Amino acid sequence: MAKQPTPLSEEEKEILRRGRVFQFLFNTEGWKLYREVLQEQLDIAGTQAVAIPEGIDGIIQSVAAKGTLKGLRLALETPSLIVQQRQDLIERNPDYDDPD
């Protein structure tokens, strides 16, 4: 008698759904443009972060620049991390039949 796969939790189903959507998105022209624009903004923010003056104004600008860089990196990297979560879940559940 074949072993039935363990049912997925709602959280796991959501991981699979999000990963599937982002994987589809990666193949679109819109995603390529989005990544290009974010990378340009990241490059600009990085250049501006280097030219920060000294003193209290410089400290404030430095904190703002770091926040900007972190936010842009997060926007750029999060979708790939979501797709990786999906892949990890599928690898941990080999009996799961992914409906790609």
N, CA, C and O atoms as a printed pandas DataFrame, in Angstrom:
     atom_number atom_name residue_name chain_id  residue_number  x_coord  y_coord  z_coord
0              1         N          MET        A               1    0.840   -1.182    0.000
1              2        CA          MET        A               1    0.000    0.000    0.000
2              3         C          MET        A               1    0.884    1.244    0.000
3              4         O          MET        A               1    1.775    1.381    0.838
4              5         N          ALA        A               2    0.634    2.141   -0.937
5              6        CA          ALA        A               2    1.442    3.348   -1.080
6              7         C          ALA        A               2    1.145    4.324    0.051
7              8         O          ALA        A               2   -0.001    4.498    0.465
8              9         N          LYS        A               3    2.202    4.951    0.534
9             10        CA          LYS        A               3    2.065    5.940    1.608
10            11         C          LYS        A               3    1.492    7.238    1.029
11            12         O          LYS        A               3    1.967    7.748    0.014
12            13         N          GLN        A               4    0.474    7.751    1.690
13            14        CA          GLN        A               4   -0.139    8.999    1.265
14            15         C          GLN        A               4    0.751   10.172    1.689
15            16         O          GLN        A               4    1.261   10.180    2.809
16            17         N          PRO        A               5    0.944   11.163    0.807
17            18        CA          PRO        A               5    1.741   12.324    1.215
18            19         C          PRO        A               5    1.048   13.085    2.334
19            20         O          PRO        A               5   -0.180   13.143    2.401
20            21         N          THR        A               6    1.858   13.669    3.211
21            22        CA          THR        A               6    1.326   14.487    4.294
22            23         C          THR        A               6    0.679   15.728    3.692
23            24         O          THR        A               6    1.289   16.398    2.858
24            25         N          PRO        A               7   -0.544   16.042    4.100
25            26        CA          PRO        A               7   -1.191   17.246    3.560
26            27         C          PRO        A               7   -0.379   18.497    3.906
27            28         O          PRO        A               7    0.218   18.589    4.979
28            29         N          LEU        A               8   -0.369   19.427    3.005
29            30        CA          LEU        A               8    0.346   20.680    3.227
30            31         C          LEU        A               8   -0.473   21.610    4.107
31            32         O          LEU        A               8   -1.701   21.642    4.029
32            33         N          SER        A               9    0.227   22.364    4.945
33            34        CA          SER        A               9   -0.437   23.366    5.781
34            35         C          SER        A               9   -0.840   24.551    4.905
35            36         O          SER        A               9   -0.398   24.669    3.762
36            37         N          GLU        A              10   -1.669   25.410    5.445
37            38        CA          GLU        A              10   -2.076   26.608    4.702
38            39         C          GLU        A              10   -0.855   27.478    4.404
39            40         O          GLU        A              10   -0.755   28.066    3.327
40            41         N          GLU        A              11    0.064   27.557    5.353
41            42        CA          GLU        A              11    1.288   28.341    5.152
42            43         C          GLU        A              11    2.122   27.756    4.009
43            44         O          GLU        A              11    2.644   28.499    3.178
44            45         N          GLU        A              12    2.246   26.446    3.966
45            46        CA          GLU        A              12    2.996   25.796    2.888
46            47         C          GLU        A              12    2.321   26.009    1.537
47            48         O          GLU        A              12    2.990   26.236    0.528
48            49         N          LYS        A              13    1.009   25.935    1.526
49            50        CA          LYS        A              13    0.274   26.191    0.279
50            51         C          LYS        A              13    0.527   27.619   -0.201
51            52         O          LYS        A              13    0.666   27.859   -1.401
52            53         N          GLU        A              14    0.586   28.560    0.734
53            54        CA          GLU        A              14    0.841   29.960    0.378
54            55         C          GLU        A              14    2.268   30.143   -0.143
55            56         O          GLU        A              14    2.490   30.911   -1.079
56            57         N          ILE        A              15    3.229   29.449    0.452
57            58        CA          ILE        A              15    4.616   29.487   -0.042
58            59         C          ILE        A              15    4.660   28.988   -1.484
59            60         O          ILE        A              15    5.306   29.593   -2.339
60            61         N          LEU        A              16    3.977   27.894   -1.743
61            62        CA          LEU        A              16    3.943   27.338   -3.097
62            63         C          LEU        A              16    3.282   28.302   -4.080
63            64         O          LEU        A              16    3.767   28.493   -5.196
64            65         N          ARG        A              17    2.177   28.902   -3.660
65            66        CA          ARG        A              17    1.453   29.838   -4.530
66            67         C          ARG        A              17    2.331   31.050   -4.861
67            68         O          ARG        A              17    2.471   31.423   -6.026
68            69         N          ARG        A              18    2.914   31.653   -3.837
69            70        CA          ARG        A              18    3.751   32.835   -4.067
70            71         C          ARG        A              18    4.959   32.500   -4.941
71            72         O          ARG        A              18    5.297   33.244   -5.862
72            73         N          GLY        A              19    5.595   31.387   -4.645
73            74        CA          GLY        A              19    6.756   30.988   -5.432
74            75         C          GLY        A              19    6.413   30.763   -6.889
75            76         O          GLY        A              19    7.168   31.145   -7.783
76            77         N          ARG        A              20    5.262   30.138   -7.124
77            78        CA          ARG        A              20    4.807   29.865   -8.491
78            79         C          ARG        A              20    4.556   31.191   -9.233
79            80         O          ARG        A              20    4.932   31.338  -10.396
80            81         N          VAL        A              21    3.921   32.144   -8.552
81            82        CA          VAL        A              21    3.621   33.434   -9.173
82            83         C          VAL        A              21    4.905   34.184   -9.504
83            84         O          VAL        A              21    5.050   34.722  -10.601
84            85         N          PHE        A              22    5.845   34.218   -8.546
85            86        CA          PHE        A              22    7.099   34.917   -8.821
86            87         C          PHE        A              22    7.913   34.213   -9.896
87            88         O          PHE        A              22    8.553   34.878  -10.711
88            89         N          GLN        A              23    7.904   32.900   -9.917
89            90        CA          GLN        A              23    8.627   32.177  -10.963
90            91         C          GLN        A              23    8.074   32.551  -12.331
91            92         O          GLN        A              23    8.832   32.750  -13.280
92            93         N          PHE        A              24    6.759   32.647  -12.428
93            94        CA          PHE        A              24    6.136   33.072  -13.684
94            95         C          PHE        A              24    6.556   34.504  -14.019
95            96         O          PHE        A              24    6.883   34.811  -15.166
96            97         N          LEU        A              25    6.543   35.375  -13.008
97            98        CA          LEU        A              25    6.886   36.780  -13.206
98            99         C          LEU        A              25    8.312   36.951  -13.728
99           100         O          LEU        A              25    8.573   37.832  -14.547
100          101         N          PHE        A              26    9.227   36.116  -13.258
101          102        CA          PHE        A              26   10.633   36.211  -13.671
102          103         C          PHE        A              26   10.798   36.087  -15.177
103          104         O          PHE        A              26   11.777   36.589  -15.729
104          105         N          ASN        A              27    9.883   35.444  -15.839
105          106        CA          ASN        A              27    9.986   35.221  -17.278
106          107         C          ASN        A              27    9.339   36.328  -18.107
107          108         O          ASN        A              27    9.218   36.201  -19.325
108          109         N          THR        A              28    8.925   37.402  -17.458
109          110        CA          THR        A              28    8.249   38.476  -18.184
110          111         C          THR        A              28    9.192   39.648  -18.445
111          112         O          THR        A              28   10.184   39.839  -17.742
112          113         N          GLU        A              29    8.863   40.411  -19.454
113          114        CA          GLU        A              29    9.625   41.619  -19.781
114          115         C          GLU        A              29    9.507   42.642  -18.655
115          116         O          GLU        A              29   10.453   43.374  -18.363
116          117         N          GLY        A              30    8.336   42.682  -18.029
117          118        CA          GLY        A              30    8.120   43.610  -16.921
118          119         C          GLY        A              30    9.082   43.365  -15.766
119          120         O          GLY        A              30    9.597   44.310  -15.168
120          121         N          TRP        A              31    9.324   42.080  -15.451
121          122        CA          TRP        A              31   10.257   41.764  -14.366
122          123         C          TRP        A              31   11.675   42.193  -14.719
123          124         O          TRP        A              31   12.400   42.714  -13.871
124          125         N          LYS        A              32   12.070   41.975  -15.972
125          126        CA          LYS        A              32   13.409   42.372  -16.399
126          127         C          LYS        A              32   13.572   43.886  -16.279
127          128         O          LYS        A              32   14.616   44.372  -15.845
128          129         N          LEU        A              33   12.542   44.618  -16.662
129          130        CA          LEU        A              33   12.579   46.070  -16.554
130          131         C          LEU        A              33   12.614   46.506  -15.088
131          132         O          LEU        A              33   13.372   47.405  -14.724
132          133         N          TYR        A              34   11.803   45.878  -14.259
133          134        CA          TYR        A              34   11.770   46.180  -12.827
134          135         C          TYR        A              34   13.150   45.989  -12.202
135          136         O          TYR        A              34   13.622   46.850  -11.459
136          137         N          ARG        A              35   13.795   44.863  -12.503
137          138        CA          ARG        A              35   15.142   44.591  -11.960
138          139         C          ARG        A              35   16.144   45.636  -12.463
139          140         O          ARG        A              35   17.005   46.094  -11.712
140          141         N          GLU        A              36   16.023   46.000  -13.724
141          142        CA          GLU        A              36   16.931   46.988  -14.304
142          143         C          GLU        A              36   16.779   48.339  -13.598
143          144         O          GLU        A              36   17.771   48.978  -13.248
144          145         N          VAL        A              37   15.537   48.763  -13.394
145          146        CA          VAL        A              37   15.271   50.041  -12.726
146          147         C          VAL        A              37   15.767   49.997  -11.277
147          148         O          VAL        A              37   16.400   50.944  -10.810
148          149         N          LEU        A              38   15.485   48.909  -10.572
149          150        CA          LEU        A              38   15.962   48.794   -9.192
150          151         C          LEU        A              38   17.485   48.807   -9.128
151          152         O          LEU        A              38   18.063   49.437   -8.242
152          153         N          GLN        A              39   18.132   48.123  -10.051
153          154        CA          GLN        A              39   19.598   48.100  -10.059
154          155         C          GLN        A              39   20.152   49.498  -10.320
155          156         O          GLN        A              39   21.130   49.906   -9.694
156          157         N          GLU        A              40   19.531   50.228  -11.239
157          158        CA          GLU        A              40   19.956   51.605  -11.494
158          159         C          GLU        A              40   19.814   52.456  -10.238
159          160         O          GLU        A              40   20.714   53.221   -9.893
160          161         N          GLN        A              41   18.681   52.317   -9.558
161          162        CA          GLN        A              41   18.452   53.078   -8.327
162          163         C          GLN        A              41   19.455   52.680   -7.242
163          164         O          GLN        A              41   19.931   53.529   -6.489
164          165         N          LEU        A              42   19.766   51.408   -7.169
165          166        CA          LEU        A              42   20.749   50.908   -6.207
166          167         C          LEU        A              42   22.127   51.502   -6.502
167          168         O          LEU        A              42   22.845   51.891   -5.581
168          169         N          ASP        A              43   22.494   51.573   -7.771
169          170        CA          ASP        A              43   23.778   52.161   -8.154
170          171         C          ASP        A              43   23.821   53.649   -7.799
171          172         O          ASP        A              43   24.826   54.135   -7.280
172          173         N          ILE        A              44   22.743   54.365   -8.076
173          174        CA          ILE        A              44   22.675   55.789   -7.759
174          175         C          ILE        A              44   22.769   56.006   -6.251
175          176         O          ILE        A              44   23.522   56.862   -5.786
176          177         N          ALA        A              45   22.002   55.229   -5.497
177          178        CA          ALA        A              45   22.016   55.363   -4.037
178          179         C          ALA        A              45   23.388   55.035   -3.472
179          180         O          ALA        A              45   23.841   55.681   -2.526
180          181         N          GLY        A              46   24.055   54.036   -4.043
181          182        CA          GLY        A              46   25.400   53.678   -3.587
182          183         C          GLY        A              46   26.393   54.789   -3.838
183          184         O          GLY        A              46   27.248   55.066   -2.997
184          185         N          THR        A              47   26.286   55.432   -4.999
185          186        CA          THR        A              47   27.167   56.556   -5.321
186          187         C          THR        A              47   26.908   57.725   -4.374
187          188         O          THR        A              47   27.848   58.371   -3.911
188          189         N          GLN        A              48   25.646   57.995   -4.088
189          190        CA          GLN        A              48   25.304   59.098   -3.185
190          191         C          GLN        A              48   25.755   58.803   -1.758
191          192         O          GLN        A              48   26.126   59.719   -1.025
192          193         N          ALA        A              49   25.728   57.545   -1.362
193          194        CA          ALA        A              49   26.125   57.174   -0.003
194          195         C          ALA        A              49   27.608   57.438    0.228
195          196         O          ALA        A              49   28.024   57.676    1.362
196          197         N          VAL        A              50   28.406   57.400   -0.830
197          198        CA          VAL        A              50   29.842   57.623   -0.704
198          199         C          VAL        A              50   30.149   59.110   -0.501
199          200         O          VAL        A              50   31.151   59.455    0.126
200          201         N          ALA        A              51   29.299   59.982   -1.024
201          202        CA          ALA        A              51   29.551   61.429   -0.992
202          203         C          ALA        A              51   28.852   62.129    0.160
203          204         O          ALA        A              51   28.323   63.227   -0.019
204          205         N          ILE        A              52   28.837   61.528    1.324
205          206        CA          ILE        A              52   28.140   62.097    2.480
206          207         C          ILE        A              52   29.091   63.005    3.264
207          208         O          ILE        A              52   30.221   62.617    3.561
208          209         N          PRO        A              53   28.627   64.226    3.601
209          210        CA          PRO        A              53   29.480   65.157    4.359
210          211         C          PRO        A              53   29.693   64.705    5.803
211          212         O          PRO        A              53   29.018   63.799    6.293
212          213         N          GLU        A              54   30.635   65.348    6.464
213          214        CA          GLU        A              54   30.903   65.037    7.871
214          215         C          GLU        A              54   29.930   65.799    8.766
215          216         O          GLU        A              54   29.194   66.671    8.304
216          217         N          GLY        A              55   29.938   65.458   10.043
217          218        CA          GLY        A              55   29.102   66.147   11.018
218          219         C          GLY        A              55   27.757   65.466   11.197
219          220         O          GLY        A              55   27.509   64.384   10.667
220          221         N          ILE        A              56   26.896   66.129   11.957
221          222        CA          ILE        A              56   25.585   65.555   12.289
222          223         C          ILE        A              56   24.733   65.370   11.033
223          224         O          ILE        A              56   24.005   64.385   10.912
224          225         N          ASP        A              57   24.827   66.322   10.099
225          226        CA          ASP        A              57   24.083   66.174    8.837
226          227         C          ASP        A              57   24.548   64.938    8.077
227          228         O          ASP        A              57   23.747   64.227    7.470
228          229         N          GLY        A              58   25.843   64.698    8.121
229          230        CA          GLY        A              58   26.397   63.523    7.457
230          231         C          GLY        A              58   25.916   62.230    8.093
231          232         O          GLY        A              58   25.639   61.252    7.399
232          233         N          ILE        A              59   25.818   62.232    9.421
233          234        CA          ILE        A              59   25.328   61.047   10.135
234          235         C          ILE        A              59   23.880   60.759    9.738
235          236         O          ILE        A              59   23.518   59.615    9.462
236          237         N          ILE        A              60   23.072   61.795    9.713
237          238        CA          ILE        A              60   21.657   61.634    9.338
238          239         C          ILE        A              60   21.542   61.152    7.897
239          240         O          ILE        A              60   20.758   60.251    7.601
240          241         N          GLN        A              61   22.315   61.745    7.010
241          242        CA          GLN        A              61   22.284   61.332    5.609
242          243         C          GLN        A              61   22.802   59.905    5.439
243          244         O          GLN        A              61   22.317   59.155    4.592
244          245         N          SER        A              62   23.782   59.542    6.245
245          246        CA          SER        A              62   24.333   58.189    6.183
246          247         C          SER        A              62   23.284   57.147    6.576
247          248         O          SER        A              62   23.153   56.111    5.924
248          249         N          VAL        A              63   22.550   57.428    7.632
249          250        CA          VAL        A              63   21.504   56.504    8.078
250          251         C          VAL        A              63   20.422   56.386    7.006
251          252         O          VAL        A              63   19.939   55.291    6.716
252          253         N          ALA        A              64   20.048   57.525    6.423
253          254        CA          ALA        A              64   19.034   57.507    5.362
254          255         C          ALA        A              64   19.527   56.727    4.147
255          256         O          ALA        A              64   18.773   55.957    3.552
256          257         N          ALA        A              65   20.789   56.923    3.780
257          258        CA          ALA        A              65   21.350   56.230    2.619
258          259         C          ALA        A              65   21.395   54.722    2.861
259          260         O          ALA        A              65   21.087   53.937    1.964
260          261         N          LYS        A              66   21.777   54.322    4.068
261          262        CA          LYS        A              66   21.815   52.896    4.390
262          263         C          LYS        A              66   20.417   52.292    4.311
263          264         O          LYS        A              66   20.248   51.176    3.819
264          265         N          GLY        A              67   19.413   53.027    4.796
265          266        CA          GLY        A              67   18.036   52.547    4.723
266          267         C          GLY        A              67   17.562   52.407    3.289
267          268         O          GLY        A              67   16.874   51.446    2.944
268          269         N          THR        A              68   17.931   53.364    2.459
269          270        CA          THR        A              68   17.571   53.306    1.042
270          271         C          THR        A              68   18.207   52.100    0.372
271          272         O          THR        A              68   17.543   51.366   -0.360
272          273         N          LEU        A              69   19.495   51.896    0.622
273          274        CA          LEU        A              69   20.192   50.759    0.027
274          275         C          LEU        A              69   19.584   49.440    0.483
275          276         O          LEU        A              69   19.387   48.529   -0.321
276          277         N          LYS        A              70   19.288   49.340    1.775
277          278        CA          LYS        A              70   18.705   48.106    2.301
278          279         C          LYS        A              70   17.331   47.851    1.674
279          280         O          LYS        A              70   17.022   46.719    1.299
280          281         N          GLY        A              71   16.515   48.884    1.559
281          282        CA          GLY        A              71   15.190   48.740    0.963
282          283         C          GLY        A              71   15.247   48.313   -0.492
283          284         O          GLY        A              71   14.478   47.454   -0.923
284          285         N          LEU        A              72   16.159   48.913   -1.252
285          286        CA          LEU        A              72   16.297   48.538   -2.662
286          287         C          LEU        A              72   16.791   47.107   -2.807
287          288         O          LEU        A              72   16.313   46.370   -3.670
288          289         N          ARG        A              73   17.744   46.706   -1.969
289          290        CA          ARG        A              73   18.229   45.317   -2.032
290          291         C          ARG        A              73   17.119   44.340   -1.670
291          292         O          ARG        A              73   16.973   43.287   -2.291
292          293         N          LEU        A              74   16.346   44.702   -0.666
293          294        CA          LEU        A              74   15.229   43.858   -0.237
294          295         C          LEU        A              74   14.219   43.692   -1.378
295          296         O          LEU        A              74   13.749   42.586   -1.642
296          297         N          ALA        A              75   13.895   44.792   -2.045
297          298        CA          ALA        A              75   12.954   44.735   -3.172
298          299         C          ALA        A              75   13.502   43.892   -4.314
299          300         O          ALA        A              75   12.744   43.229   -5.022
300          301         N          LEU        A              76   14.808   43.919   -4.491
301          302        CA          LEU        A              76   15.448   43.179   -5.574
302          303         C          LEU        A              76   15.584   41.693   -5.251
303          304         O          LEU        A              76   15.438   40.855   -6.140
304          305         N          GLU        A              77   15.860   41.358   -3.997
305          306        CA          GLU        A              77   16.183   39.976   -3.623
306          307         C          GLU        A              77   14.999   39.152   -3.102
307          308         O          GLU        A              77   15.015   37.927   -3.226
308          309         N          THR        A              78   13.989   39.779   -2.533
309          310        CA          THR        A              78   12.899   39.044   -1.900
310          311         C          THR        A              78   12.188   38.067   -2.838
311          312         O          THR        A              78   11.948   36.928   -2.438
312          313         N          PRO        A              79   11.843   38.457   -4.061
313          314        CA          PRO        A              79   11.171   37.486   -4.930
314          315         C          PRO        A              79   11.991   36.215   -5.169
315          316         O          PRO        A              79   11.427   35.121   -5.206
316          317         N          SER        A              80   13.301   36.341   -5.329
317          318        CA          SER        A              80   14.145   35.151   -5.513
318          319         C          SER        A              80   14.145   34.278   -4.269
319          320         O          SER        A              80   14.169   33.052   -4.368
320          321         N          LEU        A              81   14.120   34.900   -3.106
321          322        CA          LEU        A              81   14.068   34.137   -1.855
322          323         C          LEU        A              81   12.747   33.381   -1.726
323          324         O          LEU        A              81   12.713   32.261   -1.217
324          325         N          ILE        A              82   11.668   33.994   -2.186
325          326        CA          ILE        A              82   10.360   33.336   -2.146
326          327         C          ILE        A              82   10.355   32.113   -3.068
327          328         O          ILE        A              82    9.836   31.060   -2.701
328          329         N          VAL        A              83   10.927   32.253   -4.252
329          330        CA          VAL        A              83   11.013   31.122   -5.180
330          331         C          VAL        A              83   11.882   30.018   -4.576
331          332         O          VAL        A              83   11.577   28.836   -4.733
332          333         N          GLN        A              84   12.951   30.392   -3.895
333          334        CA          GLN        A              84   13.819   29.397   -3.256
334          335         C          GLN        A              84   13.080   28.667   -2.130
335          336         O          GLN        A              84   13.243   27.458   -1.964
336          337         N          GLN        A              85   12.273   29.395   -1.360
337          338        CA          GLN        A              85   11.454   28.750   -0.313
338          339         C          GLN        A              85   10.552   27.693   -0.929
339          340         O          GLN        A              85   10.402   26.597   -0.389
340          341         N          ARG        A              86    9.961   28.032   -2.054
341          342        CA          ARG        A              86    9.073   27.092   -2.748
342          343         C          ARG        A              86    9.848   25.849   -3.163
343          344         O          ARG        A              86    9.387   24.725   -2.962
344          345         N          GLN        A              87   11.022   26.057   -3.739
345          346        CA          GLN        A              87   11.831   24.929   -4.191
346          347         C          GLN        A              87   12.252   24.054   -3.014
347          348         O          GLN        A              87   12.231   22.827   -3.111
348          349         N          ASP        A              88   12.633   24.683   -1.905
349          350        CA          ASP        A              88   13.019   23.933   -0.705
350          351         C          ASP        A              88   11.852   23.092   -0.189
351          352         O          ASP        A              88   12.035   21.943    0.212
352          353         N          LEU        A              89   10.654   23.672   -0.203
353          354        CA          LEU        A              89    9.470   22.959    0.255
354          355         C          LEU        A              89    9.189   21.747   -0.636
355          356         O          LEU        A              89    8.860   20.669   -0.141
356          357         N          ILE        A              90    9.320   21.930   -1.933
357          358        CA          ILE        A              90    9.090   20.820   -2.866
358          359         C          ILE        A              90   10.127   19.719   -2.652
359          360         O          ILE        A              90    9.797   18.534   -2.696
360          361         N          GLU        A              91   11.377   20.110   -2.420
361          362        CA          GLU        A              91   12.432   19.121   -2.186
362          363         C          GLU        A              91   12.198   18.346   -0.890
363          364         O          GLU        A              91   12.512   17.159   -0.814
364          365         N          ARG        A              92   11.653   19.008    0.121
365          366        CA          ARG        A              92   11.366   18.332    1.401
366          367         C          ARG        A              92   10.127   17.441    1.321
367          368         O          ARG        A              92    9.921   16.577    2.172
368          369         N          ASN        A              93    9.313   17.654    0.304
369          370        CA          ASN        A              93    8.074   16.885    0.126
370          371         C          ASN        A              93    8.064   16.251   -1.257
371          372         O          ASN        A              93    7.303   16.684   -2.123
372          373         N          PRO        A              94    8.897   15.230   -1.486
373          374        CA          PRO        A              94    9.017   14.645   -2.822
374          375         C          PRO        A              94    7.723   14.022   -3.345
375          376         O          PRO        A              94    7.577   13.839   -4.554
376          377         N          ASP        A              95    6.800   13.699   -2.475
377          378        CA          ASP        A              95    5.526   13.124   -2.923
378          379         C          ASP        A              95    4.550   14.180   -3.423
379          380         O          ASP        A              95    3.522   13.853   -4.018
380          381         N          TYR        A              96    4.872   15.447   -3.182
381          382        CA          TYR        A              96    3.973   16.513   -3.592
382          383         C          TYR        A              96    4.034   16.666   -5.111
383          384         O          TYR        A              96    5.118   16.761   -5.687
384          385         N          ASP        A              97    2.893   16.690   -5.741
385          386        CA          ASP        A              97    2.788   16.843   -7.183
386          387         C          ASP        A              97    2.506   18.315   -7.480
387          388         O          ASP        A              97    1.360   18.761   -7.414
388          389         N          ASP        A              98    3.550   19.056   -7.806
389          390        CA          ASP        A              98    3.402   20.500   -8.059
390          391         C          ASP        A              98    2.732   20.724   -9.415
391          392         O          ASP        A              98    3.198   20.209  -10.432
392          393         N          PRO        A              99    1.648   21.487   -9.432
393          394        CA          PRO        A              99    0.898   21.678  -10.678
394          395         C          PRO        A              99    1.437   22.767  -11.583
395          396         O          PRO        A              99    0.650   23.526  -12.148
396          397         N          ASP        A             100    2.744   22.874  -11.743
397          398        CA          ASP        A             100    3.329   23.901  -12.627
398          399         C          ASP        A             100    2.800   23.770  -14.023
399          400         O          ASP        A             100    3.178   24.545  -14.902
